[in-house]
Amino acid sequence: MQSPVFLITPPFTQLNTPYPATAYLKGFLNTQKIDSFQCDLGIEVILELFTKEGLQKLFAKVKPKNLSANASRIFYLQNDYIKTIDQVILFLQEKNSALAQLIAERNYLPEASRFNQLDDLDWAFGSMGIQDKAKHLATLFLEDLSDFIVECVDENFGFSRYAERLGQSANSFDELYTHLQQKTTFIDKITLKILDKKLNEIQPKLVCFSVPFPGNLYSAFRCAQFIKANYPNVKTAMGGGFPNTELRSVSDVRVFDFVDFITLDDGELPIELLHQSLSNPKANEFKRTLILENGQVIYKNNTARLDYKQTFVGTPDYSDLLLDQYISVIEIANPMHSLWSDGRWNKLTMAHGCYWGKCTFCDISLDYIKLYEPIAATLLVDRMEKLIEQTGETGFHFVDE
């Protein structure tokens, strides 16, 4: 397989459904006949870590000295965690529903501190909600392991965010840069092993990291650092919600030791132009792109081309993603909260920009906010039908920009 554009969501975002940005971009690139491949590295790392072999490697790294009471309990129950982990993951992937009764009886899974604050299970799930009750208990089982990882192996680990603190302090690059000079962590090694395999298979010319949240930033830079060191001919770009808000005025040249481009706001045209510039050295057009030039960070917006209207960006394409391997979890018994983490859905844009555009806390001068563009109902339904056919999922989460 050879694919010139590799779209990556770095760890970690959600366990139960892919963040849609790369699917949106892949759908657009399809309309331009540009080959692409996408990957949710977060779920792939989780699926590698939370296996029998993964936990064996995890526990082997820990010495049972100076551990908290909770971590000590998990360490000494390690055989119970290793023995049950594969079946628990299958259950949370909805591939082993028969396990629910066993889990719900609370004699199957080892339990540590997360189980101390259990909600009233009978109140939350009743006597018949066995599947959801078991899913909640299995989630607590994973969260116990997460607590163990944070205390003993990688203090920055989190299921839906990784090293989020480093991202939140990104108004200065110093702390994140220092962290990136340290040895790779246990979690990093898993991430980079998967990334290396995919780079060898795909052989991309351009790798684009979509960074929606602070908790994706560290891994994006760690992966970009690996690419620079091991695949020097591959160019890297970063975009998404976090750069759009926090990196608009970046001036620290060290950022470009890791990435070659930072694109802002709507990503379709910027990525298309980056692809053109790499395919044709004479092409030198950029759209809202930060690059390093003559030792300075330069904002390039030298194309006369306008952003694509929503009618022409194509239908999101979820191919390449491991749709049948995402993990449904119930972190909190409240059914409204569980909507976020339980089950999978297709995300679909109903409107681009904001029809109101007057909130004082929002930067309404930005094109991707001020240019309001609703999607026609007929087009929305056409895209829904295509996504149902592709993914087999009839659940939709309608979003705006």
C-alpha positions as CSV (number, residue, x, y, z in Angstrom):
1,M,0.0,0.0,0.0
2,Q,1.3,3.5,-0.9
3,S,-0.6,6.5,0.4
4,P,0.6,10.0,0.1
5,V,-1.5,11.4,3.0
6,F,-1.7,9.7,6.4
7,L,-4.3,11.2,8.8
8,I,-3.8,10.5,12.5
9,T,-5.7,11.2,15.7
10,P,-3.0,10.8,18.4
11,P,-3.8,9.3,21.8
12,F,-6.2,9.8,23.6
13,T,-9.7,11.0,22.8
14,Q,-12.6,8.5,23.2
15,L,-12.8,4.8,23.7
16,N,-16.2,4.2,22.2
17,T,-16.2,6.1,18.9
18,P,-13.6,7.7,16.7
19,Y,-13.2,11.5,16.7
20,P,-14.5,12.5,13.3
21,A,-11.9,15.0,12.0
22,T,-9.8,12.5,10.0
23,A,-13.0,10.9,8.6
24,Y,-14.1,14.4,7.4
25,L,-10.7,15.0,5.8
26,K,-10.6,11.6,4.2
27,G,-14.0,12.1,2.7
28,F,-12.9,15.4,1.3
29,L,-9.6,14.0,-0.1
30,N,-11.7,11.3,-1.9
31,T,-13.5,14.1,-3.8
32,Q,-10.1,15.3,-5.0
33,K,-8.8,11.8,-5.9
34,I,-6.1,12.1,-3.3
35,D,-5.2,8.8,-1.7
36,S,-5.2,8.8,2.1
37,F,-5.2,6.5,5.1
38,Q,-6.5,7.3,8.6
39,C,-5.7,5.9,12.0
40,D,-7.0,6.5,15.5
41,L,-3.8,5.7,17.4
42,G,-5.6,6.1,20.7
43,I,-7.8,3.1,20.4
44,E,-5.0,1.0,18.9
45,V,-2.8,1.8,21.8
46,I,-5.5,0.8,24.3
47,L,-6.2,-2.4,22.4
48,E,-2.5,-3.3,22.6
49,L,-2.1,-2.4,26.2
50,F,-5.2,-4.0,27.7
51,T,-4.5,-7.5,26.6
52,K,-3.1,-10.5,28.5
53,E,0.4,-9.9,27.0
54,G,0.1,-6.1,27.5
55,L,-0.6,-6.4,31.2
56,Q,2.1,-9.0,31.6
57,K,4.6,-6.4,30.3
58,L,3.0,-3.7,32.4
59,F,3.3,-5.6,35.7
60,A,6.8,-6.8,34.8
61,K,8.0,-3.1,34.8
62,V,6.7,-2.5,38.4
63,K,8.6,-3.3,41.6
64,P,6.4,-3.9,44.6
65,K,8.2,-1.3,46.8
66,N,6.8,2.0,48.1
67,L,3.5,1.5,46.4
68,S,0.3,2.9,47.8
69,A,-2.1,0.4,49.4
70,N,-4.3,0.5,46.3
71,A,-1.4,-0.1,43.8
72,S,-0.1,-2.9,46.0
73,R,-3.5,-4.6,46.0
74,I,-3.6,-4.4,42.2
75,F,0.0,-5.6,41.9
76,Y,-0.7,-8.7,44.1
77,L,-3.9,-9.4,42.2
78,Q,-2.1,-9.1,38.8
79,N,-2.8,-12.7,37.8
80,D,-6.6,-12.0,38.2
81,Y,-6.3,-8.9,36.0
82,I,-4.2,-10.8,33.4
83,K,-6.6,-13.8,33.4
84,T,-9.7,-11.7,32.8
85,I,-8.6,-8.7,30.7
86,D,-9.2,-10.3,27.2
87,Q,-12.7,-11.3,28.0
88,V,-13.5,-8.0,29.6
89,I,-12.4,-6.1,26.4
90,L,-14.5,-8.5,24.3
91,F,-17.5,-7.8,26.5
92,L,-17.0,-4.0,26.2
93,Q,-16.7,-4.4,22.5
94,E,-20.2,-6.1,22.7
95,K,-18.7,-9.4,21.4
96,N,-19.2,-11.4,24.6
97,S,-22.6,-10.4,26.1
98,A,-22.9,-13.7,28.0
99,L,-20.2,-12.4,30.4
100,A,-22.5,-9.8,31.8
101,Q,-24.2,-12.0,34.4
102,L,-20.8,-13.2,35.7
103,I,-19.4,-9.7,36.0
104,A,-22.6,-8.4,37.6
105,E,-22.4,-11.0,40.4
106,R,-19.1,-9.3,41.4
107,N,-17.2,-12.6,41.9
108,Y,-15.4,-12.5,38.6
109,L,-13.3,-9.3,38.4
110,P,-10.7,-8.2,40.9
111,E,-11.7,-4.9,42.6
112,A,-9.6,-2.0,43.9
113,S,-10.3,1.5,45.0
114,R,-12.6,2.5,42.2
115,F,-15.2,0.2,43.5
116,N,-15.2,1.9,46.9
117,Q,-17.5,4.7,45.6
118,L,-19.9,2.6,43.7
119,D,-23.3,4.2,43.1
120,D,-26.4,2.3,44.3
121,L,-26.4,-0.3,41.5
122,D,-29.9,-1.4,42.1
123,W,-31.1,2.2,41.9
124,A,-29.0,2.9,38.8
125,F,-29.7,-0.3,36.9
126,G,-32.6,-2.0,38.6
127,S,-32.9,-5.8,38.7
128,M,-33.0,-6.2,34.9
129,G,-30.2,-3.9,33.7
130,I,-27.6,-6.6,33.8
131,Q,-25.7,-5.5,30.7
132,D,-25.3,-1.9,31.8
133,K,-24.5,-2.9,35.3
134,A,-21.8,-5.2,34.1
135,K,-20.5,-2.5,31.7
136,H,-20.2,-0.1,34.6
137,L,-18.3,-2.7,36.7
138,A,-16.0,-3.5,33.8
139,T,-15.3,0.2,33.4
140,L,-14.3,0.5,37.0
141,F,-12.0,-2.5,36.5
142,L,-10.2,-0.7,33.7
143,E,-10.1,2.5,35.7
144,D,-8.4,0.7,38.6
145,L,-5.7,-0.4,36.0
146,S,-5.5,3.2,34.8
147,D,-4.8,4.4,38.4
148,F,-2.1,1.7,38.6
149,I,-0.5,2.9,35.4
150,V,-0.6,6.6,36.6
151,E,1.1,5.7,39.9
152,C,3.6,3.2,38.7
153,V,4.4,3.6,35.0
154,D,3.3,6.8,33.4
155,E,1.9,9.7,35.5
156,N,0.4,11.4,32.4
157,F,-1.8,8.4,31.4
158,G,-5.6,8.9,30.9
159,F,-8.2,7.1,28.8
160,S,-9.6,10.2,27.2
161,R,-6.6,12.5,27.6
162,Y,-2.8,12.1,27.8
163,A,-0.4,14.5,29.4
164,E,-3.3,17.0,29.3
165,R,-1.5,19.3,31.7
166,L,1.4,19.8,29.2
167,G,-1.1,20.8,26.6
168,Q,-2.9,23.2,28.8
169,S,0.4,25.1,29.5
170,A,1.2,25.4,25.8
171,N,1.3,29.2,26.0
172,S,4.9,28.4,26.7
173,F,6.6,25.5,24.8
174,D,9.3,25.1,27.5
175,E,7.6,22.4,29.6
176,L,6.4,20.4,26.7
177,Y,9.8,20.7,25.0
178,T,11.6,19.5,28.1
179,H,9.3,16.6,28.4
180,L,10.0,15.6,24.8
181,Q,13.7,15.4,25.5
182,Q,13.2,12.8,28.2
183,K,13.1,9.0,27.5
184,T,10.0,7.6,25.9
185,T,7.5,6.2,28.4
186,F,6.0,2.7,28.5
187,I,2.9,4.2,26.7
188,D,5.1,6.1,24.2
189,K,6.8,2.8,23.2
190,I,3.5,1.2,22.4
191,T,2.3,4.2,20.4
192,L,5.5,4.5,18.4
193,K,5.7,0.7,17.7
194,I,2.2,0.9,16.1
195,L,3.1,4.1,14.3
196,D,6.3,2.7,12.9
197,K,4.5,-0.4,11.6
198,K,1.9,1.8,9.8
199,L,4.5,4.1,8.3
200,N,6.2,1.1,6.8
201,E,3.0,-0.2,5.4
202,I,1.6,3.1,4.1
203,Q,4.8,4.9,3.0
204,P,3.2,8.4,3.2
205,K,4.6,11.6,1.9
206,L,2.6,13.7,4.4
207,V,1.5,12.9,7.9
208,C,-1.3,15.1,9.3
209,F,-2.0,15.1,13.0
210,S,-5.5,16.2,14.1
211,V,-5.2,17.5,17.6
212,P,-8.7,18.3,18.9
213,F,-7.8,18.7,22.6
214,P,-4.9,19.4,25.0
215,G,-4.8,15.7,25.8
216,N,-3.7,14.9,22.3
217,L,-0.9,17.4,22.0
218,Y,1.9,15.6,23.7
219,S,1.4,12.4,21.8
220,A,1.2,14.3,18.5
221,F,4.6,15.9,19.2
222,R,6.1,12.6,20.4
223,C,5.0,10.9,17.1
224,A,6.2,13.8,15.0
225,Q,9.5,13.7,16.8
226,F,9.8,10.0,15.9
227,I,9.0,10.6,12.3
228,K,11.6,13.4,12.1
229,A,14.3,11.0,13.5
230,N,13.4,7.9,11.6
231,Y,11.6,9.1,8.4
232,P,13.3,12.4,7.5
233,N,11.8,12.5,4.1
234,V,8.2,12.5,5.4
235,K,6.6,15.9,6.1
236,T,4.4,16.4,9.1
237,A,1.5,18.8,9.6
238,M,-0.7,19.6,12.6
239,G,-4.2,21.0,12.7
240,G,-7.4,20.7,14.6
241,G,-9.2,22.3,17.5
242,F,-6.2,22.8,19.7
243,P,-3.9,24.5,17.2
244,N,-6.9,26.6,16.0
245,T,-7.3,28.2,19.4
246,E,-3.9,27.9,21.1
247,L,-1.3,28.0,18.4
248,R,-2.5,30.8,16.2
249,S,0.2,33.1,17.3
250,V,3.0,30.6,17.9
251,S,6.5,32.1,17.5
252,D,8.7,29.5,19.2
253,V,10.9,28.1,16.4
254,R,11.5,24.9,18.4
255,V,7.9,23.8,17.6
256,F,9.1,23.3,14.0
257,D,11.8,20.9,15.1
258,F,8.9,18.5,15.3
259,V,6.3,19.6,12.6
260,D,6.8,21.2,9.3
261,F,3.4,22.9,9.0
262,I,0.6,24.0,11.3
263,T,-2.7,24.6,9.5
264,L,-5.5,26.7,11.0
265,D,-9.3,26.5,10.9
266,D,-10.9,24.4,8.1
267,G,-8.4,21.8,7.0
268,E,-9.6,20.8,3.6
269,L,-8.0,23.4,1.4
270,P,-4.8,23.8,3.5
271,I,-4.1,20.0,3.2
272,E,-4.9,19.9,-0.5
273,L,-2.4,22.7,-1.1
274,L,0.2,21.0,1.1
275,H,-0.2,17.8,-0.9
276,Q,0.2,19.8,-4.1
277,S,3.4,21.5,-2.8
278,L,4.9,18.2,-2.0
279,S,3.9,16.6,-5.3
280,N,5.0,19.6,-7.4
281,P,7.9,21.7,-6.0
282,K,6.8,24.6,-8.2
283,A,3.5,24.8,-6.4
284,N,4.0,27.3,-3.6
285,E,0.4,28.2,-2.5
286,F,-0.6,27.9,1.1
287,K,-3.9,28.5,3.0
288,R,-3.7,29.6,6.7
289,T,-0.4,27.7,7.2
290,L,2.4,28.4,9.7
291,I,5.9,27.3,8.5
292,L,9.5,28.0,9.5
293,E,11.3,30.2,6.9
294,N,14.7,31.7,7.3
295,G,14.7,30.9,11.0
296,Q,11.3,32.6,11.7
297,V,7.8,31.4,12.0
298,I,5.8,32.7,9.0
299,Y,2.1,32.8,8.4
300,K,1.4,31.8,4.8
301,N,-2.0,32.6,3.2
302,N,-0.9,33.4,-0.3
303,T,-3.6,31.6,-2.3
304,A,-6.5,33.3,-4.0
305,R,-8.6,30.1,-3.6
306,L,-11.5,30.2,-1.3
307,D,-12.5,27.5,1.2
308,Y,-14.8,24.8,0.0
309,K,-18.5,25.2,0.7
310,Q,-20.0,22.4,2.8
311,T,-21.8,21.1,-0.3
312,F,-18.5,20.1,-1.8
313,V,-16.5,18.7,1.1
314,G,-17.8,15.2,0.5
315,T,-19.3,12.6,2.9
316,P,-17.1,11.6,5.9
317,D,-15.3,8.3,5.2
318,Y,-14.7,6.0,8.2
319,S,-12.9,3.3,6.3
320,D,-9.5,2.2,7.8
321,L,-10.7,2.8,11.3
322,L,-11.3,-0.2,13.6
323,L,-15.0,0.4,14.0
324,D,-15.9,-3.0,15.5
325,Q,-13.2,-2.7,18.1
326,Y,-14.1,0.4,20.0
327,I,-15.0,0.0,23.7
328,S,-18.3,1.1,25.2
329,V,-17.9,2.1,28.8
330,I,-20.2,3.5,31.5
331,E,-18.0,5.7,33.8
332,I,-21.0,7.2,35.7
333,A,-24.2,5.4,36.4
334,N,-26.3,8.4,35.4
335,P,-27.7,7.5,32.0
336,M,-27.3,11.1,30.6
337,H,-23.6,10.9,31.3
338,S,-23.2,7.5,29.7
339,L,-24.3,8.9,26.4
340,W,-20.8,10.3,25.9
341,S,-19.0,7.0,26.4
342,D,-21.4,4.2,25.8
343,G,-22.1,3.0,22.2
344,R,-20.9,4.3,18.8
345,W,-22.4,6.9,16.6
346,N,-21.5,8.7,13.4
347,K,-20.8,12.4,13.8
348,L,-22.2,14.6,11.1
349,T,-22.0,18.4,10.6
350,M,-25.4,20.2,10.5
351,A,-24.0,23.7,10.1
352,H,-20.7,25.4,9.6
353,G,-19.9,28.5,11.6
354,C,-22.3,30.3,14.0
355,Y,-25.5,32.0,13.0
356,W,-25.4,34.3,16.1
357,G,-21.8,35.5,16.1
358,K,-22.1,37.9,19.0
359,C,-20.7,36.1,22.1
360,T,-18.0,38.2,23.7
361,F,-16.0,35.1,24.8
362,C,-15.7,33.8,21.2
363,D,-13.4,35.0,18.5
364,I,-16.1,35.7,16.0
365,S,-13.6,37.3,13.5
366,L,-12.4,33.9,12.5
367,D,-13.8,32.6,9.2
368,Y,-14.7,29.2,10.5
369,I,-17.0,30.9,13.1
370,K,-18.3,34.0,11.3
371,L,-19.1,32.3,8.0
372,Y,-22.4,30.6,8.8
373,E,-23.4,27.9,6.4
374,P,-26.2,25.4,7.2
375,I,-26.4,22.1,5.4
376,A,-29.4,21.4,3.2
377,A,-31.6,18.7,4.7
378,T,-31.5,16.6,1.5
379,L,-27.7,16.6,1.5
380,L,-27.7,15.7,5.1
381,V,-30.0,12.7,4.6
382,D,-27.9,11.6,1.6
383,R,-24.8,11.6,3.7
384,M,-26.6,9.8,6.5
385,E,-27.6,7.0,4.1
386,K,-24.0,6.7,2.9
387,L,-22.6,6.5,6.4
388,I,-25.2,3.9,7.5
389,E,-24.2,1.8,4.4
390,Q,-20.5,2.2,5.2
391,T,-20.5,1.7,9.0
392,G,-23.7,-0.2,9.7
393,E,-24.4,2.3,12.5
394,T,-27.8,4.2,12.6
395,G,-26.9,6.4,15.6
396,F,-25.9,10.0,14.7
397,H,-24.4,12.8,16.7
398,F,-25.1,16.0,14.9
399,V,-22.5,18.7,15.5
400,D,-21.6,22.2,14.3
401,E,-18.3,24.0,14.1
